Amino acid sequence: MKTKKHCEITERDYLLLRFLWKWKAVSTQALAKKFFTEANAFTAYRRLLHLASDGFIDAYPVDGQFNKAWILKEKGFKYILPHLGDLQSKG
């Protein structure tokens, strides 16, 4: 049986997770423009899917269309929590 390979969190991923924590729900297009400036939109979408499959983020349907926006999941919040300093909030 093949085991699932988990993605390694990069500095860009950390910044993306923190951005989602701050803004709560962000469109695929906005994340691609902000964090994947040197890559095409498909590269950004593929990375978002990897982060989602590892449980850091989740797709949020907008107007009935899946994967139009992304939200931070508990695992993603736990990952960035130690780095939030005075901004730590569990709400």
C-alpha positions in Angstrom: 0.0 0.0 0.0 1.3 3.4 -1.0 1.4 6.0 1.8 0.3 9.6 1.1 3.2 12.1 0.8 2.5 15.2 2.8 3.6 18.6 1.4 6.3 20.5 3.1 5.2 23.9 4.3 7.2 26.6 2.6 7.7 30.3 3.7 5.1 31.2 1.0 2.7 28.7 2.4 3.1 30.1 5.9 2.4 33.6 4.6 -0.6 32.3 2.7 -2.0 30.6 5.8 -1.5 33.7 7.8 -3.2 35.8 5.1 -6.2 33.4 5.2 -6.3 33.7 9.0 -6.5 37.5 8.7 -9.0 37.7 5.9 -11.0 34.5 6.6 -12.1 33.6 3.0 -10.0 34.6 -0.1 -10.6 33.8 -3.7 -8.3 31.5 -5.7 -7.6 34.4 -8.1 -6.6 36.8 -5.2 -4.3 34.1 -3.7 -2.7 33.4 -7.0 -2.0 37.1 -7.7 -0.6 37.8 -4.2 1.5 34.7 -3.6 2.2 33.2 -7.0 3.4 36.2 -8.9 6.0 34.3 -10.8 3.8 31.3 -11.6 0.6 30.8 -13.6 -2.8 30.4 -12.1 -2.8 26.6 -12.5 0.4 26.3 -10.4 -1.3 28.3 -7.7 -4.4 26.2 -7.8 -2.4 23.0 -7.7 -0.6 24.2 -4.6 -3.9 25.2 -2.9 -5.2 21.7 -3.6 -2.1 20.1 -2.0 -2.6 22.3 1.1 -6.2 21.3 1.2 -5.5 17.6 0.8 -3.1 17.9 3.8 -5.9 19.6 5.8 -4.4 23.1 6.2 -7.0 24.9 4.1 -10.4 24.0 2.6 -12.4 25.1 -0.4 -15.3 27.4 0.3 -18.2 27.4 -2.2 -19.2 30.8 -3.6 -22.4 31.1 -5.6 -22.6 27.4 -5.7 -19.2 27.0 -7.3 -16.7 24.9 -5.4 -13.0 26.0 -5.0 -13.7 29.7 -5.7 -12.5 30.7 -2.3 -10.4 29.2 0.4 -10.5 29.2 4.2 -8.1 28.2 6.9 -8.8 24.9 8.7 -7.9 24.1 12.3 -4.7 22.4 11.2 -3.6 25.5 9.4 -4.4 27.7 12.4 -2.5 25.4 14.7 0.5 25.7 12.3 0.6 29.5 12.4 -0.5 29.9 16.0 3.0 29.8 17.6 4.1 32.6 15.3 1.2 35.0 15.9 2.6 36.6 19.1 0.1 39.2 20.5 -2.3 38.5 17.7 -3.2 35.0 18.9 -6.9 34.5 19.0 -8.9 31.3 19.1 -12.1 33.1 17.9 
